[in-house]
Amino acid sequence: MQARKLGRPAVRLAALAATAVLALTGAVAMAQPGFGHGAGHPHGGPGGMEIEHVLGAVKGQLNLNTSQQVMWDNAVAQTKSAHETGRANMQKVHAAMKAELAKPEPDLAAVSAVADSTQASNQALRQDVRKLWLQVYAAFSPEQKAVVRDALAKQVARMEAMGAKMREHMQRGS
């Protein structure tokens, strides 16, 4: 009831607090699935790269055999399914936040609990997808693995160069 007495500033404060909770918990959960939007999304895997993105970037060079293609197609299907599930999970966080914000005194701890649960669920999805893609990679020939290794080496070099530029920029700005 006190929020009603205080009027708009209290509602704005509650909205700001809710946004902070989402920023600290929900955003992390949103980032966890990280599934299937093409190559170059640097998070989630060895060296900060998702294996499916690296593999997707070099698929044309891999000359997959029939059994590898079946494994690939299954991994793609599971990746898409996990991505959809991850999005649905995040909608639960959003719905919980909206429900709490409709109350005079939102329970931000309840929203945080939903966000934490979502993060854990999405992390498990992410690990399952990564396992599938690592199984695809494990079925590769030494020549195919060399193609992946070279692509990873280029990505690591790009990331290191970007990190060096950022450090240089930060030092100049200080």
C-alpha positions as CSV (number, residue, x, y, z in Angstrom):
1,M,0.0,0.0,0.0
2,Q,2.9,2.4,0.7
3,A,3.8,2.4,-3.0
4,R,0.4,3.8,-3.8
5,K,0.8,6.6,-1.3
6,L,4.2,7.5,-2.8
7,G,2.9,7.5,-6.3
8,R,4.9,7.5,-9.5
9,P,8.4,7.8,-8.0
10,A,7.8,4.6,-5.9
11,V,6.6,2.7,-9.0
12,R,9.6,4.0,-11.0
13,L,11.9,2.9,-8.1
14,A,10.3,-0.6,-8.1
15,A,10.7,-0.8,-11.9
16,L,14.3,0.3,-11.6
17,A,14.9,-2.3,-8.9
18,A,13.2,-5.0,-11.1
19,T,15.4,-4.0,-14.0
20,A,18.5,-4.3,-11.9
21,V,17.4,-7.8,-10.8
22,L,16.9,-8.8,-14.4
23,A,20.2,-7.3,-15.4
24,L,22.0,-9.2,-12.7
25,T,20.2,-12.5,-13.0
26,G,18.0,-12.7,-16.1
27,A,20.6,-11.4,-18.5
28,V,23.0,-14.1,-17.4
29,A,20.3,-16.7,-18.0
30,M,19.5,-15.3,-21.4
31,A,23.1,-15.6,-22.4
32,Q,23.4,-19.2,-21.4
33,P,21.7,-21.0,-24.2
34,G,23.6,-19.1,-26.9
35,F,22.4,-21.4,-29.6
36,G,22.6,-21.3,-33.4
37,H,22.9,-17.8,-34.7
38,G,25.8,-18.5,-37.0
39,A,29.5,-18.3,-36.6
40,G,31.4,-15.7,-34.6
41,H,29.5,-15.5,-31.4
42,P,32.3,-15.6,-28.9
43,H,30.9,-17.3,-25.8
44,G,30.2,-20.6,-24.4
45,G,32.9,-22.9,-25.6
46,P,36.6,-23.7,-25.5
47,G,38.5,-20.4,-25.6
48,G,35.2,-18.5,-25.4
49,M,33.8,-20.0,-28.7
50,E,30.8,-22.2,-29.2
51,I,31.8,-25.3,-31.1
52,E,28.7,-25.4,-33.3
53,H,29.5,-21.9,-34.6
54,V,33.1,-22.8,-35.4
55,L,32.0,-26.1,-37.1
56,G,29.2,-24.2,-39.0
57,A,31.7,-21.7,-40.3
58,V,33.8,-24.5,-41.9
59,K,31.2,-27.0,-42.8
60,G,31.7,-26.5,-46.5
61,Q,35.4,-27.5,-46.1
62,L,34.7,-30.7,-44.1
63,N,33.2,-32.9,-46.9
64,L,31.1,-34.8,-44.4
65,N,30.3,-38.4,-45.1
66,T,26.8,-39.8,-44.8
67,S,27.0,-40.9,-41.2
68,Q,28.7,-37.6,-40.2
69,Q,25.9,-35.7,-42.0
70,V,23.3,-37.6,-40.1
71,M,25.0,-36.7,-36.8
72,W,25.3,-33.1,-38.0
73,D,21.6,-32.9,-38.9
74,N,20.7,-34.4,-35.5
75,A,22.9,-31.9,-33.7
76,V,21.3,-29.0,-35.6
77,A,17.8,-30.2,-34.7
78,Q,18.7,-30.5,-31.1
79,T,20.4,-27.1,-31.1
80,K,17.3,-25.5,-32.5
81,S,15.0,-27.3,-30.0
82,A,17.2,-26.2,-27.1
83,H,17.3,-22.7,-28.3
84,E,13.5,-22.6,-28.4
85,T,13.3,-24.1,-25.0
86,G,15.8,-21.5,-23.7
87,R,13.6,-18.7,-25.1
88,A,10.5,-20.2,-23.5
89,N,12.4,-20.4,-20.2
90,M,13.3,-16.8,-20.4
91,Q,9.6,-15.9,-21.1
92,K,8.9,-17.5,-17.6
93,V,11.3,-15.0,-16.1
94,H,9.7,-12.2,-18.0
95,A,6.2,-13.3,-16.9
96,A,7.3,-13.6,-13.2
97,M,8.8,-10.1,-13.4
98,K,5.6,-8.7,-14.8
99,A,3.5,-10.5,-12.2
100,E,5.6,-9.1,-9.4
101,L,5.6,-5.6,-10.8
102,A,1.8,-5.7,-10.8
103,K,1.9,-6.0,-7.0
104,P,2.2,-3.0,-4.7
105,E,5.4,-4.5,-3.2
106,P,7.1,-6.7,-5.8
107,D,9.0,-9.7,-4.4
108,L,12.3,-9.4,-6.2
109,A,13.6,-12.4,-4.4
110,A,10.9,-14.5,-6.0
111,V,11.9,-13.2,-9.5
112,S,15.5,-13.9,-8.7
113,A,14.7,-17.5,-7.8
114,V,12.9,-18.0,-11.1
115,A,15.8,-16.4,-12.9
116,D,18.3,-18.7,-11.1
117,S,16.2,-21.7,-11.9
118,T,16.0,-20.7,-15.5
119,Q,19.8,-20.1,-15.7
120,A,20.5,-23.6,-14.3
121,S,18.0,-25.1,-16.8
122,N,19.5,-23.2,-19.7
123,Q,23.0,-24.1,-18.7
124,A,22.1,-27.8,-18.8
125,L,20.6,-27.3,-22.2
126,R,23.8,-25.6,-23.3
127,Q,25.9,-28.5,-22.0
128,D,23.7,-31.0,-23.8
129,V,24.1,-29.2,-27.1
130,R,27.8,-28.8,-26.7
131,K,28.1,-32.5,-26.0
132,L,26.3,-33.4,-29.3
133,W,28.6,-31.1,-31.3
134,L,31.7,-32.5,-29.6
135,Q,30.4,-36.0,-30.7
136,V,30.1,-34.7,-34.2
137,Y,33.7,-33.4,-34.0
138,A,34.9,-36.7,-32.5
139,A,33.6,-38.5,-35.6
140,F,35.8,-36.4,-37.9
141,S,38.9,-37.7,-39.7
142,P,42.3,-36.2,-38.8
143,E,42.0,-34.0,-42.0
144,Q,38.6,-32.7,-40.9
145,K,39.9,-32.0,-37.4
146,A,42.8,-30.1,-38.9
147,V,40.3,-27.8,-40.7
148,V,38.5,-27.2,-37.4
149,R,41.9,-26.6,-35.6
150,D,42.9,-24.0,-38.2
151,A,39.6,-22.2,-37.9
152,L,39.9,-22.2,-34.1
153,A,43.5,-20.9,-34.3
154,K,42.3,-18.0,-36.5
155,Q,39.5,-17.2,-34.1
156,V,41.8,-17.3,-31.1
157,A,44.2,-15.0,-33.0
158,R,41.4,-12.5,-33.8
159,M,40.2,-12.6,-30.2
160,E,43.8,-12.0,-28.9
161,A,44.2,-9.1,-31.4
162,M,40.9,-7.6,-30.3
163,G,41.9,-7.9,-26.7
164,A,45.3,-6.2,-27.3
165,K,43.5,-3.3,-29.1
166,M,41.1,-2.9,-26.2
167,R,43.9,-2.9,-23.7
168,E,45.8,-0.4,-25.8
169,H,42.7,1.8,-26.1
170,M,42.1,1.6,-22.3
171,Q,45.7,2.6,-21.6
172,R,45.6,5.6,-23.9
173,G,42.3,6.6,-22.3
174,S,43.7,6.6,-18.8
